[in-house]
Amino acid sequence: MKKPIARILLSVVVFLSAVFCGKAQNCNYSKVVNTNVFNISTLEKKWEGYIRDAGFKALLDEVKSQGFIRIDKNEKAAWGFDAKYISDSVLGTSEQNAEVCSFDFYRKTTGGVQMCSMVWRKVGGTAYKAYIIFPVGEKDFSTAMDKSTEFYADDNNKVQRAHSFGKCWSKCVFKRFSATNCAGAMAACGGAAAGLVGLGIGVTTPIALGIFGACAGVFCLGPLAICAAYCL
C-alpha cells in the first residue's frame, strides 16, 4: 500500500512544481519600480560613455560602415531609462539595477529611408550591446521588429548575429500588454516620426526603437520598460 501512495504523492509534487514553474520566469511576472526616463541631455551623456566601451564601439563602426547616420541631439530619436528591475515577482527575486537606452540611425536607399537602432541594456552586472536594422518601407512597427536583423557584441567584443532583444521586446509589449493602450500608442506615434521629415531625413513612420520609445513611452512607460529590462 505504501508504494502506490508514494507514487501518488510524487505525482502531486511534480504537478505542483510544473504549475509553479509555469507561472514563473517569464515576462508576465517581471516588473520595474522607480523608473526614471532620461531626457535628451542625459541620453547624449550616456551615448558619450557608451562609445568608449570596446564592444559598443565595434558595433558603431559596423553601423557607420553600412552608411547609417545617427540622428543625434534629437529627443524624438533616442529613448532610455534606469529603474529597479524584479525579474520574477512570483519567486520574489531581488531588485537589480537596470539601464536601457536606444539611439536611432538612418540611411537613404533607392527604396526609401532605412532605420537602424543601437541598444545598450544592462541589468545587474550583465550588459547587452546590439544594433538592429529594420526593413525599408515597412509601416507596421510590430512587423518591422519581426523582420528586423540584429547583431550584438560578444564577450570578446566581436560582432555576432543575434535573434534576441528586438523580437523579444516587440512580442512582450504587444502580447503581454495587448489589453493596454500600447497598441493605440503605436498608431499615434506616427505623428512623432513625421517631425523628422523637417530634418530632411524623410522618416514618416516610427520604425525604430528610439522613435517609438520616445513617443509610446508617454502612453505606456511601464510595459515598455518591463519588456526592455526583461528581454535579452
matplotlib code that plots the C-alpha trace (Angstrom):
import matplotlib.pyplot as plt

x = [0.0, 2.9, 4.3, 1.1, 0.7, 4.3, 3.8, 0.7, 2.5, 5.4, 3.0, 1.4, 4.7, 5.8, 2.4, 2.6, 6.2, 5.3, 2.4, 4.6, 7.4, 5.0, 3.9, 7.5, 10.5, 8.7, 7.9, 4.4, 5.9, 8.6, 8.2, 10.1, 10.0, 11.4, 11.6, 13.5, 13.2, 16.2, 15.9, 17.9, 20.7, 21.2, 20.9, 23.7, 25.9, 25.1, 26.0, 29.4, 30.0, 28.8, 31.0, 34.1, 33.1, 35.0, 32.1, 29.7, 32.4, 32.8, 29.0, 29.1, 31.9, 29.8, 26.8, 28.7, 30.4, 27.0, 26.2, 23.9, 24.0, 23.0, 20.0, 21.8, 20.7, 17.0, 14.6, 12.4, 15.1, 16.5, 15.0, 16.2, 15.7, 17.0, 15.0, 14.9, 14.1, 12.5, 12.8, 10.2, 7.6, 6.3, 9.6, 10.3, 13.7, 15.7, 15.8, 18.5, 19.7, 18.6, 19.6, 18.3, 18.9, 18.3, 19.6, 18.4, 20.2, 19.1, 20.4, 18.8, 18.4, 16.8, 13.7, 13.4, 14.8, 16.0, 16.3, 18.7, 18.8, 21.7, 20.9, 22.6, 21.0, 22.5, 20.7, 22.6, 26.1, 25.2, 25.4, 24.0, 25.0, 23.4, 22.2, 19.0, 18.3, 14.7, 13.3, 12.8, 9.3, 7.6, 5.0, 3.9, 6.1, 5.5, 6.0, 9.2, 10.5, 9.7, 11.6, 14.5, 18.1, 20.1, 23.8, 25.4, 28.9, 30.1, 32.4, 35.4, 33.9, 33.3, 30.1, 27.8, 24.3, 21.6, 17.9, 17.0, 16.4, 14.3, 11.9, 11.5, 10.8, 8.2, 6.4, 6.4, 4.9, 2.2, 1.3, 1.6, 0.2, -2.3, -5.1, -3.4, -3.1, 0.3, -1.2, -3.0, 0.2, 1.8, -0.6, -0.5, 3.3, 3.3, 3.0, 6.1, 8.2, 6.7, 8.5, 11.8, 10.8, 11.7, 15.3, 15.4, 15.5, 12.2, 11.1, 7.3, 6.7, 8.1, 10.1, 13.0, 13.3, 14.3, 11.5, 8.9, 10.1, 10.3, 6.7, 4.9, 6.7, 4.5, 1.4, 2.8, 6.1, 5.6, 5.1, 8.0, 10.4, 9.4, 9.9, 13.2, 14.6, 13.3, 14.5, 17.9]
y = [0.0, 2.3, 2.3, 3.5, 6.3, 7.3, 7.3, 9.5, 11.9, 12.1, 12.8, 15.6, 17.1, 17.0, 18.5, 21.4, 22.1, 22.2, 24.6, 26.8, 26.9, 27.6, 30.7, 32.0, 33.0, 34.8, 38.5, 38.1, 38.2, 40.7, 44.3, 47.6, 50.2, 53.6, 54.2, 57.3, 58.3, 60.1, 63.5, 64.2, 65.9, 62.8, 60.5, 62.4, 62.0, 58.3, 58.0, 59.6, 57.0, 54.0, 54.7, 54.3, 50.7, 48.4, 46.2, 49.1, 50.9, 47.7, 47.8, 51.5, 51.0, 48.4, 50.6, 53.5, 51.3, 50.5, 54.1, 54.8, 58.2, 58.9, 61.3, 63.0, 65.5, 64.8, 63.9, 62.1, 59.7, 58.4, 56.9, 55.4, 54.9, 53.4, 51.5, 48.7, 45.5, 42.5, 39.5, 37.4, 38.7, 35.2, 33.8, 37.0, 37.7, 40.6, 44.0, 44.7, 47.9, 48.3, 50.7, 50.5, 53.1, 53.2, 55.5, 55.8, 56.0, 56.3, 55.9, 56.7, 53.8, 53.6, 52.1, 54.8, 55.6, 52.7, 52.9, 51.3, 51.4, 50.8, 49.4, 49.4, 47.2, 46.5, 44.6, 43.7, 43.0, 41.8, 44.2, 43.6, 45.8, 45.5, 47.1, 46.4, 47.1, 47.5, 46.7, 49.5, 50.7, 48.7, 50.9, 48.5, 48.6, 45.0, 43.6, 45.7, 44.2, 40.7, 41.2, 43.1, 41.8, 42.1, 41.9, 42.0, 42.3, 39.1, 38.9, 39.3, 42.4, 40.5, 41.3, 38.3, 37.7, 37.7, 36.8, 38.1, 41.6, 43.3, 40.4, 39.6, 43.2, 43.5, 40.3, 41.2, 44.6, 43.6, 40.3, 40.7, 44.2, 43.8, 45.0, 48.2, 51.4, 50.4, 49.2, 52.5, 54.4, 52.7, 54.3, 57.7, 57.8, 58.2, 61.9, 62.0, 60.4, 62.8, 65.6, 64.1, 64.9, 68.5, 67.5, 66.1, 62.6, 61.6, 59.4, 59.3, 56.1, 55.1, 52.1, 52.5, 51.8, 55.4, 57.0, 54.5, 54.6, 58.4, 58.6, 55.5, 55.8, 58.7, 56.4, 53.1, 53.5, 50.5, 47.9, 49.3, 49.4, 46.0, 44.3, 46.2, 45.1, 41.5, 40.8, 39.5]
z = [0.0, 0.7, -2.9, -4.6, -2.0, -2.6, -6.3, -5.9, -3.6, -6.1, -8.9, -6.9, -6.2, -9.8, -10.9, -8.4, -9.4, -13.0, -12.2, -10.1, -12.6, -15.4, -13.5, -13.0, -15.1, -17.9, -18.7, -17.3, -13.8, -14.3, -13.1, -12.7, -10.0, -9.5, -13.3, -14.3, -18.0, -19.4, -21.1, -24.3, -22.4, -20.2, -23.2, -25.0, -22.0, -21.9, -25.5, -25.0, -22.2, -24.3, -27.3, -25.0, -24.5, -26.8, -27.7, -28.4, -30.5, -32.6, -33.3, -34.0, -36.5, -38.4, -38.4, -39.8, -42.4, -43.8, -44.3, -41.3, -39.8, -36.2, -35.6, -32.7, -30.2, -31.1, -28.4, -30.9, -32.0, -28.6, -25.6, -22.3, -18.6, -15.4, -12.9, -10.3, -12.1, -10.5, -12.8, -11.2, -8.7, -8.2, -7.0, -5.2, -6.8, -5.6, -7.3, -9.8, -11.3, -14.9, -17.6, -21.2, -23.9, -27.7, -30.3, -33.9, -37.2, -40.8, -44.3, -47.7, -50.1, -53.6, -51.9, -49.3, -45.8, -43.7, -40.0, -37.5, -33.7, -31.4, -27.9, -24.6, -22.0, -18.6, -15.9, -12.7, -13.9, -17.4, -20.3, -23.8, -26.7, -30.1, -33.3, -35.1, -38.8, -39.9, -43.3, -45.8, -46.3, -43.5, -41.8, -39.1, -36.0, -34.9, -38.4, -38.7, -35.5, -36.6, -39.9, -38.4, -38.3, -35.0, -34.2, -30.8, -29.3, -27.6, -24.6, -26.8, -28.5, -31.7, -33.6, -33.9, -35.4, -32.7, -32.6, -29.2, -27.9, -30.6, -31.4, -27.7, -26.8, -29.5, -28.6, -24.9, -25.5, -28.0, -26.5, -22.7, -22.8, -25.7, -23.5, -22.6, -24.6, -26.0, -29.3, -29.7, -29.0, -31.9, -34.3, -32.5, -32.7, -36.5, -36.0, -33.8, -36.5, -39.1, -37.3, -38.5, -42.1, -41.4, -40.9, -44.4, -43.2, -44.7, -41.8, -41.5, -39.6, -36.1, -37.3, -34.9, -31.2, -30.1, -32.1, -30.8, -27.2, -27.0, -28.1, -26.9, -23.5, -22.7, -23.0, -21.7, -19.9, -17.6, -20.4, -22.5, -19.5, -18.2, -21.6, -22.3, -19.0, -19.4, -22.9, -23.8]

ax = plt.figure().add_subplot(projection="3d")
ax.plot(x, y, z, "-o")
ax.set_aspect("equal")
plt.show()
